[in-house]
Amino acid sequence: MQKKLNFKLVEPDQSLADFVYCFSSLQNISHQHDAVIIPNGKVDLIFSKTNDQTLIVALLGLETKPKYTTPEISNFFSVSFHPFCD
């Protein structure tokens, strides 16, 4: 039986809103095939867990082209930041 894809997006407290766009999590994504991540112009600090329970921390962002997810990632939590501008 395939597990249900669970997604949650939480807006930051007003005190963080100038810097943080949102917090998000996604569980059971390893069952999704051909999922595409579309760039949104944000910088993301991502904590992901693979199917073998390995924790991966990555700083991503400002991609210019869509990319595909890898089936080895089962869950992730993300903090999306607004790009720094003066």
C-alpha positions in Angstrom: 0.0 0.0 0.0 1.3 3.4 -1.0 1.6 6.0 1.8 -0.2 9.3 1.3 1.8 12.4 0.4 1.7 14.9 3.3 2.5 18.6 2.8 2.4 21.4 5.3 3.2 25.1 4.8 3.4 27.5 7.7 3.8 31.2 7.5 6.4 32.7 9.8 5.7 34.9 12.8 5.5 38.6 11.9 8.9 39.2 13.6 10.6 36.9 11.0 8.5 37.8 7.9 11.0 40.2 6.5 13.5 37.4 6.2 11.6 34.1 6.2 9.0 33.4 3.4 7.7 30.1 4.9 8.4 26.8 6.7 7.3 23.7 4.8 7.5 20.0 5.2 6.7 17.1 2.9 6.5 13.4 3.9 6.3 10.3 1.8 7.8 11.8 -1.3 9.8 8.8 -2.3 6.6 7.2 -3.7 6.2 10.1 -6.1 7.6 9.5 -9.6 8.6 12.2 -12.0 7.9 15.0 -9.4 9.2 18.4 -10.5 10.6 21.2 -8.3 9.9 24.6 -9.9 12.2 27.5 -9.0 10.4 30.2 -6.9 13.3 32.7 -6.4 13.7 31.9 -2.7 16.8 30.5 -0.8 16.0 27.3 1.0 17.6 25.6 3.9 16.5 22.0 3.5 16.8 19.1 6.0 15.9 15.9 4.2 15.9 12.2 5.3 16.6 9.4 2.9 14.9 6.0 2.8 17.9 4.6 4.8 17.5 7.2 7.5 20.5 9.4 6.5 20.0 13.1 7.3 21.1 15.6 4.6 21.3 19.3 5.1 21.5 21.5 2.0 21.3 25.2 1.1 19.5 25.6 -2.3 18.0 28.4 -4.2 17.9 30.7 -7.1 17.8 27.8 -9.6 16.9 28.9 -13.1 15.5 25.6 -14.3 13.1 23.0 -13.0 14.6 19.8 -11.5 13.3 16.3 -10.6 13.2 14.8 -7.2 15.2 11.7 -6.3 13.3 8.7 -5.0 15.9 8.2 -2.2 14.5 11.2 -0.3 11.5 10.2 1.9 10.9 13.4 3.9 12.0 17.0 4.1 11.6 20.1 6.2 12.5 23.5 4.6 13.0 27.1 5.7 12.5 29.4 2.7 14.2 32.8 2.9 13.6 35.9 0.9 16.7 36.8 -1.1 18.7 39.5 0.5 18.3 42.9 -1.3 19.3 46.4 -0.5 
